[in-house]
Amino acid sequence: MSILTRGGPNGATTTIIYYLYKEGFASQKIGYASAVAVIFFLAVTALTLLQRRLFKNESEV
């Protein structure tokens, strides 16, 4: 877990959630962390919609 290793060597194990916390609260860059969260939300939404479209016909079989 990146929380235990604090990102590991050169940030190799840093997750997006830990990065948001570090930038938003530890570095007091609330606006930047909010922008990263919005980009992350849009990426997850796009992947979800793509997955639903690709696997839509599998449930009809």
N, CA, C and O atoms as a MOPAC input file, in Angstrom:
PM7 MOZYME 1SCF
protein

 N      0.83400 1    -1.19200 1     0.00000 1
 C      0.00000 1     0.00000 1     0.00000 1
 C      0.86900 1     1.24200 1     0.00000 1
 O      1.90700 1     1.30200 1     0.66000 1
 N      0.42700 1     2.21400 1    -0.74400 1
 C      1.22800 1     3.42900 1    -0.83900 1
 C      1.19700 1     4.24200 1     0.45100 1
 O      2.11100 1     5.02600 1     0.70500 1
 N      0.17000 1     4.06900 1     1.26200 1
 C      0.10700 1     4.81600 1     2.51600 1
 C      1.20800 1     4.33100 1     3.46300 1
 O      1.79200 1     5.11900 1     4.20700 1
 N      1.47700 1     3.05000 1     3.42400 1
 C      2.51800 1     2.51000 1     4.28700 1
 C      3.90100 1     2.89800 1     3.79900 1
 O      4.80300 1     3.12800 1     4.60500 1
 N      4.08000 1     2.97300 1     2.47800 1
 C      5.40300 1     3.26800 1     1.92200 1
 C      5.55500 1     4.73900 1     1.54800 1
 O      6.63300 1     5.15900 1     1.12800 1
 N      4.49700 1     5.52300 1     1.69400 1
 C      4.47700 1     6.94100 1     1.31700 1
 C      4.90500 1     7.14100 1    -0.13500 1
 O      5.65400 1     8.06500 1    -0.45400 1
 N      4.41900 1     6.26200 1    -1.00400 1
 C      4.70100 1     6.40700 1    -2.41800 1
 C      5.85900 1     5.58200 1    -2.91900 1
 O      6.07600 1     5.49300 1    -4.12700 1
 N      6.60100 1     4.98000 1    -2.02500 1
 C      7.71100 1     4.13900 1    -2.43700 1
 C      8.82200 1     4.93700 1    -3.09100 1
 O      8.83700 1     6.16500 1    -3.02000 1
 N      9.74700 1     4.24600 1    -3.72400 1
 C     10.84200 1     4.94700 1    -4.40400 1
 C     10.33400 1     5.67800 1    -5.64900 1
 O      9.71600 1     5.07800 1    -6.52800 1
 N     10.60100 1     6.96000 1    -5.70500 1
 C     10.17600 1     7.81500 1    -6.81900 1
 C      8.66600 1     7.79300 1    -7.06500 1
 O      8.23100 1     7.99800 1    -8.19800 1
 N      7.86900 1     7.55200 1    -6.04300 1
 C      6.42000 1     7.56700 1    -6.19000 1
 C      5.86300 1     6.38700 1    -6.95900 1
 O      4.77500 1     6.49000 1    -7.52400 1
 N      6.56600 1     5.27400 1    -6.99900 1
 C      6.17600 1     4.11500 1    -7.80600 1
 C      4.85900 1     3.49300 1    -7.34900 1
 O      4.13800 1     2.92200 1    -8.16800 1
 N      4.53000 1     3.58900 1    -6.07000 1
 C      3.30600 1     2.95700 1    -5.57700 1
 C      2.24600 1     3.96200 1    -5.16900 1
 O      1.28900 1     3.59700 1    -4.48600 1
 N      2.38900 1     5.21000 1    -5.56500 1
 C      1.40900 1     6.22900 1    -5.20000 1
 C      0.11200 1     6.00800 1    -5.96000 1
 O      0.12100 1     5.90300 1    -7.18700 1
 N     -0.99900 1     5.93700 1    -5.24500 1
 C     -2.30500 1     5.80600 1    -5.88300 1
 C     -2.90000 1     7.19400 1    -6.08700 1
 O     -2.43700 1     8.17200 1    -5.50100 1
 N     -3.92200 1     7.26800 1    -6.91800 1
 C     -4.54300 1     8.55700 1    -7.21700 1
 C     -5.20300 1     9.14300 1    -5.96000 1
 O     -5.19700 1    10.36000 1    -5.77100 1
 N     -5.75700 1     8.30700 1    -5.12300 1
 C     -6.42300 1     8.79900 1    -3.92300 1
 C     -5.40000 1     9.37200 1    -2.93500 1
 O     -5.62800 1    10.42200 1    -2.33400 1
 N     -4.28300 1     8.67800 1    -2.77500 1
 C     -3.23800 1     9.19800 1    -1.89500 1
 C     -2.65800 1    10.49300 1    -2.45200 1
 O     -2.35400 1    11.41600 1    -1.69700 1
 N     -2.50600 1    10.56100 1    -3.76900 1
 C     -2.00700 1    11.77900 1    -4.41000 1
 C     -2.96900 1    12.94100 1    -4.16800 1
 O     -2.53400 1    14.05900 1    -3.88900 1
 N     -4.26700 1    12.68300 1    -4.27400 1
 C     -5.26000 1    13.72400 1    -3.99600 1
 C     -5.15000 1    14.21800 1    -2.56300 1
 O     -5.18000 1    15.42300 1    -2.31000 1
 N     -5.02400 1    13.29000 1    -1.63200 1
 C     -4.88900 1    13.66500 1    -0.22800 1
 C     -3.63400 1    14.50600 1    -0.00300 1
 O     -3.67400 1    15.54800 1     0.65100 1
 N     -2.52000 1    14.03100 1    -0.55800 1
 C     -1.24400 1    14.70700 1    -0.35900 1
 C     -1.27500 1    16.12400 1    -0.93600 1
 O     -0.81700 1    17.06600 1    -0.29000 1
 N     -1.80900 1    16.27700 1    -2.13800 1
 C     -1.85900 1    17.59900 1    -2.76000 1
 C     -2.90400 1    18.49600 1    -2.10400 1
 O     -2.66300 1    19.68800 1    -1.91000 1
 N     -4.04900 1    17.93800 1    -1.76600 1
 C     -5.13000 1    18.74900 1    -1.23400 1
 C     -4.95600 1    19.16800 1     0.20700 1
 O     -5.19300 1    20.32400 1     0.55700 1
 N     -4.54500 1    18.24300 1     1.04000 1
 C     -4.48000 1    18.53900 1     2.47100 1
 C     -3.06400 1    18.81900 1     2.96100 1
 O     -2.83400 1    19.78700 1     3.68500 1
 N     -2.12000 1    17.97400 1     2.56800 1
 C     -0.75700 1    18.16000 1     3.05500 1
 C     -0.08500 1    19.37400 1     2.41900 1
 O      0.63500 1    20.10500 1     3.09900 1
 N     -0.31000 1    19.59700 1     1.12700 1
 C      0.31500 1    20.72300 1     0.43100 1
 C     -0.59900 1    21.94300 1     0.32000 1
 O     -0.18200 1    22.98600 1    -0.18200 1
 N     -1.82700 1    21.81900 1     0.78100 1
 C     -2.81200 1    22.91000 1     0.75900 1
 C     -3.09900 1    23.41900 1    -0.65800 1
 O     -3.32800 1    24.61100 1    -0.86000 1
 N     -3.08400 1    22.50600 1    -1.63500 1
 C     -3.42200 1    22.85600 1    -3.01600 1
 C     -4.81800 1    22.29900 1    -3.30900 1
 O     -4.96600 1    21.34800 1    -4.07700 1
 N     -5.82700 1    22.89400 1    -2.69900 1
 C     -7.18200 1    22.38700 1    -2.78300 1
 C     -7.71900 1    22.45400 1    -4.21600 1
 O     -8.35700 1    21.51000 1    -4.68200 1
 N     -7.46900 1    23.54100 1    -4.90000 1
 C     -7.94900 1    23.68900 1    -6.27200 1
 C     -7.33800 1    22.66500 1    -7.21000 1
 O     -8.03500 1    22.08300 1    -8.04200 1
 N     -6.05400 1    22.44800 1    -7.07900 1
 C     -5.36100 1    21.47300 1    -7.91900 1
 C     -5.88100 1    20.06700 1    -7.63300 1
 O     -6.12200 1    19.29400 1    -8.56000 1
 N     -6.05300 1    19.73900 1    -6.37000 1
 C     -6.56300 1    18.41800 1    -6.00000 1
 C     -7.98700 1    18.23100 1    -6.51100 1
 O     -8.35400 1    17.13100 1    -6.92600 1
 N     -8.78800 1    19.28300 1    -6.48800 1
 C    -10.14900 1    19.20500 1    -7.01100 1
 C    -10.13700 1    18.95200 1    -8.51000 1
 O    -10.94400 1    18.16700 1    -9.01000 1
 N     -9.24300 1    19.59800 1    -9.22600 1
 C     -9.13300 1    19.38200 1   -10.67000 1
 C     -8.70900 1    17.94900 1   -10.98400 1
 O     -9.22300 1    17.34000 1   -11.92300 1
 N     -7.78100 1    17.41200 1   -10.20900 1
 C     -7.35400 1    16.03000 1   -10.39900 1
 C     -8.51500 1    15.08300 1   -10.11800 1
 O     -8.68800 1    14.09100 1   -10.82700 1
 N     -9.30900 1    15.37500 1    -9.09700 1
 C    -10.45400 1    14.53200 1    -8.76700 1
 C    -11.49100 1    14.54600 1    -9.89300 1
 O    -12.08000 1    13.51000 1   -10.20000 1
 N    -11.71700 1    15.69600 1   -10.50600 1
 C    -12.67500 1    15.78000 1   -11.61000 1
 C    -12.17100 1    14.97700 1   -12.80300 1
 O    -12.94500 1    14.25400 1   -13.43100 1
 N    -10.89500 1    15.09300 1   -13.12100 1
 C    -10.31600 1    14.31800 1   -14.23200 1
 C    -10.42300 1    12.81900 1   -13.94300 1
 O    -10.75400 1    12.03700 1   -14.83400 1
 N    -10.14800 1    12.42400 1   -12.71500 1
 C    -10.26400 1    11.01500 1   -12.32400 1
 C    -11.70900 1    10.54300 1   -12.46400 1
 O    -11.95300 1     9.44600 1   -12.96600 1
 N    -12.66300 1    11.35400 1   -12.02900 1
 C    -14.07900 1    11.01200 1   -12.14400 1
 C    -14.47600 1    10.83700 1   -13.60500 1
 O    -15.17600 1     9.88300 1   -13.94400 1
 N    -14.03600 1    11.75000 1   -14.47700 1
 C    -14.37000 1    11.65400 1   -15.89300 1
 C    -13.75700 1    10.41400 1   -16.52900 1
 O    -14.38800 1     9.77800 1   -17.37400 1
 N    -12.54800 1    10.06400 1   -16.14100 1
 C    -11.89700 1     8.87200 1   -16.67400 1
 C    -12.63600 1     7.60100 1   -16.24200 1
 O    -12.84800 1     6.69800 1   -17.05200 1
 N    -13.02200 1     7.53300 1   -14.97400 1
 C    -13.75300 1     6.36800 1   -14.47800 1
 C    -15.12000 1     6.27800 1   -15.16100 1
 O    -15.56300 1     5.18600 1   -15.51800 1
 N    -15.78500 1     7.41300 1   -15.34300 1
 C    -17.08500 1     7.41900 1   -16.01600 1
 C    -16.95100 1     6.95700 1   -17.46000 1
 O    -17.77100 1     6.16900 1   -17.93000 1
 N    -15.93100 1     7.43500 1   -18.17300 1
 C    -15.72200 1     7.03000 1   -19.56500 1
 C    -15.43800 1     5.53000 1   -19.65800 1
 O    -15.97100 1     4.85300 1   -20.53700 1
 N    -14.60900 1     5.01000 1   -18.76300 1
 C    -14.31600 1     3.57500 1   -18.76900 1
 C    -15.55700 1     2.74700 1   -18.44800 1
 O    -15.75800 1     1.67700 1   -19.02300 1
 N    -16.38100 1     3.23400 1   -17.53800 1
 C    -17.60900 1     2.53500 1   -17.18100 1
 C    -18.57200 1     2.48300 1   -18.36400 1
 O    -19.15000 1     1.43400 1   -18.65000 1
 N    -18.74600 1     3.61100 1   -19.04900 1
 C    -19.64100 1     3.64700 1   -20.19700 1
 C    -19.12500 1     2.75800 1   -21.32800 1
 O    -19.91200 1     2.08500 1   -21.99400 1
 N    -17.82300 1     2.75000 1   -21.54700 1
 C    -17.23200 1     1.88800 1   -22.56200 1
 C    -17.45600 1     0.41900 1   -22.22500 1
 O    -17.81000 1    -0.37700 1   -23.09500 1
 N    -17.25200 1     0.06500 1   -20.97200 1
 C    -17.44900 1    -1.31800 1   -20.54200 1
 C    -18.90900 1    -1.73300 1   -20.69200 1
 O    -19.19500 1    -2.84600 1   -21.13300 1
 N    -19.82400 1    -0.85300 1   -20.33100 1
 C    -21.25000 1    -1.17100 1   -20.47900 1
 C    -21.60800 1    -1.38400 1   -21.93800 1
 O    -22.39900 1    -2.26900 1   -22.26200 1
 N    -21.03100 1    -0.57600 1   -22.82200 1
 C    -21.32100 1    -0.71600 1   -24.24400 1
 C    -20.73200 1    -2.01200 1   -24.80400 1
 O    -21.38000 1    -2.69500 1   -25.59700 1
 N    -19.51900 1    -2.35100 1   -24.39900 1
 C    -18.87200 1    -3.55600 1   -24.91800 1
 C    -19.52700 1    -4.83700 1   -24.43400 1
 O    -19.60900 1    -5.81100 1   -25.18200 1
 N    -19.99500 1    -4.84900 1   -23.19200 1
 C    -20.55600 1    -6.06400 1   -22.61700 1
 C    -22.08300 1    -6.05400 1   -22.54800 1
 O    -22.68200 1    -6.85900 1   -21.83400 1
 N    -22.70500 1    -5.14800 1   -23.28400 1
 C    -24.16600 1    -5.05500 1   -23.25600 1
 C    -24.81800 1    -6.29900 1   -23.83400 1
 O    -25.79200 1    -6.80400 1   -23.27400 1
 N    -24.30100 1    -6.79400 1   -24.93500 1
 C    -24.91600 1    -7.94300 1   -25.60900 1
 C    -24.63300 1    -9.27700 1   -24.92900 1
 O    -25.32800 1   -10.25400 1   -25.20800 1
 N    -23.66100 1    -9.35200 1   -24.06600 1
 C    -23.36000 1   -10.61900 1   -23.38400 1
 C    -24.47000 1   -11.04200 1   -22.44000 1
 O    -24.68900 1   -12.23900 1   -22.25200 1
 N    -25.17200 1   -10.09800 1   -21.84500 1
 C    -26.23300 1   -10.45700 1   -20.89300 1
 C    -27.47700 1   -10.94700 1   -21.59600 1
 O    -28.32700 1   -11.57000 1   -20.96000 1
 N    -27.61900 1   -10.68900 1   -22.89500 1
 C    -28.80600 1   -11.12400 1   -23.64100 1
 C    -28.71000 1   -12.55900 1   -24.10900 1
 O    -29.70900 1   -13.12300 1   -24.55600 1
 N    -27.53300 1   -13.17200 1   -24.01800 1
 C    -27.34100 1   -14.53700 1   -24.53400 1
 C    -27.88600 1   -15.55800 1   -23.60100 1
 O    -27.80700 1   -16.75400 1   -23.88000 1

